[in-house]
Amino acid sequence: MRERFTAAYQTNTAPWVIGEPQPAIVELERSGVLHGRILDVGCGLGEHTILLTRLGYDVRGIDYVAEAIAQARRNAQDKGIDARFEVADALDLPADPSYDTIVDSALFHIFSDDDRPRYVASLHRACAPGGRVHVLALSDAGRGFGPQVGEATIRSAFGTGWELERLDTTTYRGVVGEAHAEPLGLPVGTVVDEPAWLATVRHL
């Protein structure tokens, strides 16, 4: 999977790269629920880390794809933002519960049923007690733009040690690539807003 993601970044064909923050994450910030030390997990090209840094938040973006982090750093530099990024594996975050807020934009839904519990356990190690994780994930009500999850998957993933405070419907913006053009019946390069979940879970 790492090689596939690396290739997508190197060829500028990643359908999740839209050149701006996800509208749902922008609205999340505007709602005033982000606070304290923030981790942008699976940050990709760093649009959310850059946004939050510009707004004055204490935020760090991580991704396990080195090419993504290299591009994120250049992206921040081009925008004149002193954003912080590092290569790190979201499945193996250190036992350092110092993040008050964790933002996950389109990472949760890529994990298999086997890897998802490991990912949630990793989030639990990194999130401070009382802290919150916000998960934006493609919904199974969509057209197959990417990996999708249902409500039951989210509810069951965040069980012991968590409280699911909110589970709202929203949209996730992406760019149609060659893999999805024919199934969706849309030209390559089309911008789509697909059904998504926005979950807020609190570390107990």
N, C-alpha and C positions, 0 to 999 in steps of 0.2 A: 504493500500500500504506500509506503514511503516513496518508492521509486515512481509510482503513478502520480502522486501529488507533486513530486519534484518536477516531473516532465510537464505537468500542467502549468506550473509556474514558469518554467523555462520557455515554454512555447506560447505563453500568454493565452491559454485556452481554458483556464479554470472558470467554470460557470458561476462560481460563487464570488468572483472578483468583479465588482461593479463600479469601482473607482470612487466609491463613497461609502459612508457608514450605512448599515441597514436602517431603513426608516423606523422599524420597530424598536431598535436600540436607541435611536435618537429620541423617540417618544418616551422610552423608559427613563432616559436621563432627565428629560423635561419634567417627568412626574415627581422627581425629587427623591427617589428611593435609593439612589447610589450614594454610598458614603464610605469614609474611612479609606483603608488601604485596599486597592482594587487589583484583581488579577483578571486579565483578558486571556482566557485559555483557548488555544487553537486560534491565535490571532490572525493568521494568514498574512496579508500585506499590511496589517496594522491600522486599518482605518478607524477602528473603535479606540484603540490605544491612543492614536494621534488626536482624535476628537476629544477624549476625556482629558488628556494632558493639556491640550489647548484651553480647556475649560477650568483648569486648575486642580484636577484630581491627582492623587498619588496613585499612579497606575503603572503596571508592568504587563507587557504582552509576551506570551510564550507560544512557541510552535515547535513541533518536533522535526519540521522540515527546514533544514538550514537555508535552502534557497529562498523560502518564504521570509525568513528573518532577515536575510541579506537585502531583499527587496523592500521589506518594511522599513529598515533603517534608511535606505536611500529615499524612500517615500517621505519619511519624516524630515529628512534633511532638505529635500526639495521644497517642503512646506515651511521650513524654518522652525520646526517644532523639536524640542529636545526630549523626544520620547524614549522610553527604555524598553529594550527587547532582549530576549535571550532564547537560545535553543533549549527546549526542555520537553520531556515526555509527559503528557497529561495523564497517562496511565500509571505514572510512577512519581507523583509529586512528593516532596519530602514531608516528613511529619513535623511541620512547622505551621501551626494554626494561627497565622498572623494576618490573614486576609479577611477583612470585614465583608467584602463583596467580591463575588466571582461572576464574571460575565462569560457565557458560553453561547456564541453565535454559530449555529450549524455544526457543532462538534458532536454533541450527544447522539444525534441520529445516525452517525456513520458507524457506530460500534455494533458488533454482533451481540447476540444474546449472551455469549460466553464472556465477551470483554466488557460489557456494560456494567456488571457489578464491580469489576475491578476499577473502572473509571469513577464510579460513584464513591467507592471507598477512598480513592485518591483525592477526590474533591473534599471528602470529609476530613482528611488529614490536613488539608491546606486551609480550610475555612475555620475561622474563629467561632467558638461557641456563641450563639446568638446571631452569627453572620448569615448572609443570604447568598444563594446561588440563583442566578437568573438564566434560564435556558430557553433559547430560541431554536426550535426544531421543526423540520418539515412535517406536516400532518399527513396522515393516511387518507385524508379527504382530497389530496392533490392528484395531479395527473401523472405522477412518476417522474418529476423533474430530477429527483435524486432519492437517496434513502429516506424512507418515511417511517414515522412511528405513530402509534395510536395512543389514545388517552390512557388505556390500561397499562401500556408499557411505561409511561412516565410515572404513573401512580405507584406501580409495583417497584420501580427502580429506586425511588426515594421512600424507603420504608423505615426500618429501625434507624434511629439517630437523626431523623429528619421530620420536619412538619411541612407538608405541602400547603402553602398559604394561598396561592392563586394558581389557576390554570385557565388562561384566556386564549381565545382564538385570535389570530392576527395573520399577517402575510410575511413571506420571505421573498426578497427580490433576487433575481439571478439573470444570467445571460444564456440563452439557448446556444449550446454547442452542437457539434456534429452528432454526438451520441444521442441527443434528445430531439433533434430537428424532425426526424421522420416520425417517431412515436407521438410527438406533440402536434405535428402538422404545421410547424412554424419555421420560418427561415432562420439560419444560423445568425446569431447576433441580436435576435429579438429579446427585449427586456420583458421579463414576466414577473408577476407578483403571485406566488403560489400560496395556498393555505398553509398555515403554520400554527404551532403552539408557542405560547410564551408562559413558562412556568416560573414561579417564585417559590423556592424552598428554603426553610430556615434550619440551620444547624442547631440541634437541641443540646 
